[in-house]
Amino acid sequence: MGDKGSGRAYIGSFTSAGGRGIIAADVDAATGALTETGASDIVADPSYLALAIASGGPVLYAVSETPEGAVAAFDVRGAAPEPIGAQVAVCGAGPTHLAFAAGHLLTANYGSGSVSVLPIRNGGEPAAASGVLQHEGAGPDPERQRGPHAHQVLPDPSGRWVLGVDLGTDSVRICSLDGETGELAQHGETALRPGTGPRHLAFHPAGGHAYVLGELEPTVTVCRWDAATGVLEPVGETSVVPDGTDGPAYPSELVVSHDGRHLWAANRGPDHIAVLALDETGERAELITTVPCGGHWPRDLALDPTGRRLYAANERSGDVTWFDIDPETGVPRRAGSLTAPAAACVIFA
């Protein structure tokens, strides 16, 4: 597992584009450097990962972003991920994201525009899907928004609600999850500006605001979040690219600093990371600068557990690049990289 001076990271990749599946790596506590320890390619296109603690120790979960759609669980106590049981169908196409809520594993299925719920057995193995919530609707983009495309699913900080971000319908669905039956029921739906194509959402650490990143238009929509009522209210938009940026930006991921002062967004078109400052309330975001992502086509961003370093999974250049963050300005400075063909995401233990 690595020595006392290291942590642990896991990198998902597209095996269909030459990726090696799931890569495990030690993280040097002093420098943030990644050192590969092993890999598993047993799952096709494990493009998104999540880690949970089960009765027997840490368990890693991966989507299989394929037309059939599946999830798999891995024991990560060794140098390389080892599968726990068989892959389980999610009853949806092209899952792109997964998260945990109320003892269940949830997947956002981009291809079918749905969210699936799978119970987790005591050993950490996912069971057959207990429910699928099918999204309905469309958006104005004739190529990308002919129907629903759920891109992310995550619980809110209070644990009372599950939010589904849908690129195809320009909306975020707020749902309740019954921990006993595994039933996901829609509570409300927040419409965002048509054509923005919301992809991912991140919460402010104080819990009262959320930020929704658009993929089709390079914007962050700032929203107020009321956990008591389950209401998400858009209050403003901020661009994540400078004026005059040429071509589509295709934003992919955003993360909020642990202290709630900064927001970072990855832009795949221009290959850069946008740095935004948040005001004391968390309700105003301002684009400060952009920095190169260290590679090509940054599909994912992640903070390390300390919040002092930012990691970019650069899909088309095949690497994970890490940055030291200036604690005052929030500006990342490139510090190193690890080769990871077709890298899609990076997470930390």
N, C-alpha and C positions, 0 to 999 in steps of 0.2 A: 504493500500500500504506500510506500514512501516513508521517509524518516520524519523526525519531529520538526524539521525545518521546511516541510513541504505540505501542500494541500493536494487536492485532487480535482481534475477537470475531465470532462467528457465532450468529445466533438462528434457530431452527427454529420453524415455526408451522403451524397447521391451516388450509389453504386452504379447506377445506369450511366453516369458520366465519368466513371473512372475512380470514384471514391472507394475507400477501404471500409466502409460501414461505420462502426462506432470505434473511435480511437480513445483510449484511456491515456491520461498524461499526469505526471507529477507536476506540481506548481511550486516553484521556489519561493519561499516566503519573503526573501530579501529582495529579489529582483523581479518576480512575476514570471520568470521564464518557464516555458512548458517543455517537458521532456517525455516523449512517448514511452509507455511501458507495455502496451499491447493493443490489439484490435480484434474486432469480430465483424465478419461480413455475412453473418447468417441471415440477417434481415435485409430485404431489398429497400433501398432508398430510405434509411432512417433519418429523415430530414429534421426531426425535432425530438428533443429528449426532455425528460423530467426525472427528478430523483425524489424518493420518499424513503422513510425509515419504517421497516416492517419489523415483526417480532424477531426475525432472525438476523437483522442488520439492514444496511442500506440496499435498496432495490432501485435499479435504473429502468425506466420505461422509454420505449421508442415507438413512434409511429412508423408504419411502412407506407410511404406516400406513393401508392400504386392505385390503379383503377379498382382493384378488389378491396383495398383498404384494410389494414390490420394494425394491431399493437403487439408488442412483445416485452417481456420482463427479463432483467438480467441481474445476476449476482455480481457485485463489483468489489468483493473483498480481495480478489486476486489481482494479478498484473493485467489481465485482459478480462473483459466482460464475458460471463458465462450464462447461457440462456437458462431461464427457469420455466420449465414447461414449454408448451407449444404456442405459436402465434395464434391470436384470437381475432376473428373478423369483427370489424366495427359496424358492419351493416351500413356503410357509407363509402363514397369514392374519394380518393385523394386526400386522406387526412393530413393536415399541415401543422397541427398544434395539439398539445394535450396538457391537462392540468388535473389537480386533485381537489375534490370537495366532498365532504360528508361520507368519507370512506369509499368513494368511487373515483374511477378514472374517467375523464371526459375528453372527447376528441372533437376538434372542429374539422369537418369534412368539406374541403373546398369544392371538390368535383360535384358532389351531390347537394351541396348547400344545406347541410344538416349538422346537428350536434348529437353525438352518441354518448351513452352512459354505460360504463361497465363496472360491476362490483369487483372489489379486490379481495381475494381469498386470504386466509391467515398467513400463508407462506409468501404472499406478495404477488402470486400469479393472478392475472386478470381473468374473470369469468365471462361467459357470454353476455352480450349486451342486454341490459334490462330495459332500455328505452332509447328511442331515437326521436329527436325533435326536428321536424322538417321545416326549414324556413321557406317563406313565400315572398315573391316580389321580384323587381327588376330595377334597373337604373338606366340613365340616358346613353351610356357608352354602348354602341351596337356590338362591339367585339367582346368586351369584358363583363358587361352587365345585363346579359339577356335573361339571366335568372339569378337565384341566390348563390353566393359563394362564401360560406362561413370560413373565415381565415384564422380566428383565434377564439379560444374559450378560456375563461379564468374566473376564479372566485373574487369577490370584493374583499377589502381588508377586514370587514366585520364577520365574514364567513356566512352571512345570511343569504347572499345572492350569488348567482352565476351570470356572467355577462358573455354574450356571444357577439363578436364583431364580424359583420358581413359586408364584404367588398361589393358584392353584386347588388345589394339592396340599399346601399348608402345608409346603413342603420346599425344600431347596437341594441340587441335584445336583452332584457333583464328577466331572469328566470329564477324560480325557486326549485330546489332539489329536495325531494323526500329521501332522507337517509335510510328509511326502512324499505321502501319499495323501489328506490332508484328511479322514480318518475321525475322527469324534468318538465315543468309547466311554465309557460310564458306569463310573466307578470306585466310587462310593458315593453314598448319599443320606442327608442329615441331616434328620430330622423335627423340625419346630418345633411349638409348642403349637397344637392344632387350632383353626381359626377366626381365627388372627391374619392370614392373608392376606399373606405376605411379598411385598414389592414390589421393594425395592432393597437392596443390600448395599454397604458401604464398609469398607476395611481400615484398621487403625491403621498409621501410618507405620513402626513397628518391625516390622510383618509378622506378629506373633504373635496378633493378635486381629482379629475382624471383627464388624461391627455390622449387623444385619438389621432393616430398618424394615418394620413391618406396616402395611398399608393398611386392613384390615377392623377391626383393633383398634389403637389408637394407642400402639404399644409399640416399643421398640428391644430386640431380643434380642442380648445380648452373647455372643460365641462365642470359644472358643480355636481357633486355626488352626495345624495342624501340616503344614507344607509338605513335610516329609520323607515322611510317610505319606499325605498327602491326606485328613486327617480334620478335620472341622469339628464342634466340641463346644459346644452351648449351655450357658452357666453362669449366666445370669441375665436378668431383664427389667426394663426401666425405662419408665415412662409418659412420653410426649412431650407430654402435655397436663396442666394443673393439675387437681387434684381439683375436681369440680363443674362441669367444662366441659359445656355443653349440646350435644346433637346429635352426629352422627358427625363425626370430624375428618378422615378420608380423607388420612392422611399420604402424601406423594408422593416426597420425596427427602431424603437425608441426606448430609452431607459432614463429614469430619474435618479439624481444623486441621493445618497442616504440622508443628507441634510436638507433636501428640498430646495436647493438654490439653483441647480442646473438641470438641464435636459439635453440629452444627446440623441440625434437621429441619423441613421445611416441612409445615404443616397446612392443607389447603385449606378445610375446613369453617369453622373460626374465623378464617381468613385471618391466621395468624401464623407466626412462626418460633420454634421452641423452641430454647433454649440449654441445653446439657448440659455439665457438667464431667466429665472423665475423671480417674481417679486415676493415680498414677505407673505402675502396672502395665498400665493400659489395660483392666482387668477390671471396674471399677466405674464406672457412669455415674449421674449425679445431675442431675435437672432443676433448673436454677437460675432461669430466668425465661422469659417469652415476649415477643416484640415484634411489632408489626404488620408485615405483609409489604410494605406500601406500595401494595397494590392488592387484587385479588380473585382467589382461586383459584390460589395459587402452585403450579404444576405442577413446577417445577424450581428447584434451587439450585446455584450453582457458585462456587467460589473463583477469584479471579484468580491468575495465576502467582506473584505475590508472597505470597499468603496473607493480605494485609492488608485485602482487600475481599471482600464477599459479594454475589452478584447473584441476584435472584429473578425468574423468568419467570412473570408473573401472567397466566394464560390468559384469564380472563373480563373483566378490566379492560383487557387489551390493552397491557401495558407490561412493560419490564424495569427493575426498581428496584435501585439499588446502595446498599450500606451500607459505612461505615467500621467496622472491628472494633476494639474496645478490646482491646489485646494482653494485658491482665491478666485482665479479667473475661470476655472472649469475647463481650460484648454488642454487637450490631450497632446502628449509628446511621445512619438514613436520610440519604443524601447527594444523591440525584437519581434521575431516571428518563428512559427513552426510550420513546416510543410504538411499540408493536409488536403489532398486532392478533393475537389468538389465539395469543400466545406460548406455546411448549411447552418450549423448552430454550435454554440459552445455553452456549457453549463458548469457549475461548480458544486462540489460537495460541501 
